[in-house]
Amino acid sequence: MTIVSGDPRYPVGRFTPTSPATADVRRSAIDLVAALPARLREAVTGLADSQLDTPYREGGWTVRQVVHHVADSHANAYIRIKLALTEREPTIKPYDENAWAALPDSRLPVAPSLAIVDGVHARWAALLRAMEPGQFARTLRHPEYPDAPMTLDHLVQMYAWHSRHHVAHITALRTRQGW
């Protein structure tokens, strides 16, 4: 995982979509989504509970919370894509990530969330790889971005970035701490 930013909040830089997305951009994004389970598991392998409970940056989530967040976020993203494929421009339900990260299930061992990520990403990658190019132009509405609908091309690129972003939080922390 290449760290491109000195800012611990955005170790791989901020998300910048490619528009219009080419077949190569789309394929690369899908490959990153498909690779996330193995990369996330590798990033946390061998960490003790005290390390899992270390924030990746001052004021940030712990590694444990990051893993649980990825499971929550990517399960939501998968469902959002299915909604956009089966409904006409659905409006999705946002959620408060910080409130979710503070819930008691975010203090569990990471294994249940790694299992969720494995299952969701297996299905998600299969769905994305089976989609026709025109389906990536389907849209959904996010209430926090009311000015324009979001395409599935945009969403897939965003979650490819999101995958790299959170793995880099963990790997950059491991590098800084010498773990």
Secondary structure, DSSP 4 states (H G I P E B T S, - for coil): -----S-TT-TT------SSPPHHHHHHHHHHHHHHHHHHHHHHTT--HHHHTSBSSTTS-BHHHHHHHHHHHHHHHHHHHHHHHHSSSPBP----HHHHHTSGGGGS-SHHHHHHHHHHHHHHHHHHHHS-GGGGG-EEB-TTSTTSPEEHHHHHHHHHHHHHHHHHHHHHHHHHHT-
